[in-house]
Amino acid sequence: MGVRMEALWVFGYGSLIWDPGFPVAEQRIARAWGWRRSFCMRSIHHRGSVAAPGLVLALDAGEGAACDGVVFRVAAGEEAATLQALRERELISSAYVERQIPVTCADGDTLSALAYVIERHHPQYCGGLPLEEQAEIIARATGGRGPNRDYLWSTAAHLEALGIADPDLGWLAARVREISR
């Protein structure tokens, strides 16, 4: 009889919400305290290039911050394959760091979940950009996974469908639509 892994939970705050890329057994709305969802990482692969970087979301640490997202339980027996796939996708550069963080589910349960957080000392970190500058970058950048604006619009639409408010993402989505006309 093989050794059974404990349940693997993954916290999604950006594209993992609408494209987890692994078999999901369960999903719940959850909050990560002490973290904010932010377009604070320059994307030189998936949503931009070295010549014209885009922006992607990352969890950025912040006192008093909270990020609402979705926590996914990986289907039993798929944990190792999921970890490998997530590492290939998320750790394409060393800008993200893989961490276990506590998340509080909407029903009050607290779980430990795998999350990809920004390494603030990495050259791709760009926290604090004004929203208008973010919108200009996102409206024009394209990378290996497509236009940066599609990433923003999909994330904003899925957060809204889940009832998760993110005023900055809502503003950015509307502004990028204006710029992209």
Secondary structure, 3 states (H helix, E strand, C coil): CCCCCCCCEEEECCHHHHCCCCCEEEEEEEEEEEEEEEEEEEECCCCCCCCCCEEEEEEEEEEEEEEEEEEEEECCCCHHHHHHHHHHHHCCCCCEEEEEEEEEECCCCEEEEEEEEECCCCCCECCCCCHHHHHHHHHHCEECCEEHHHHHHHHHHHHHHCCCCCHHHHHHHHHHHHHHC
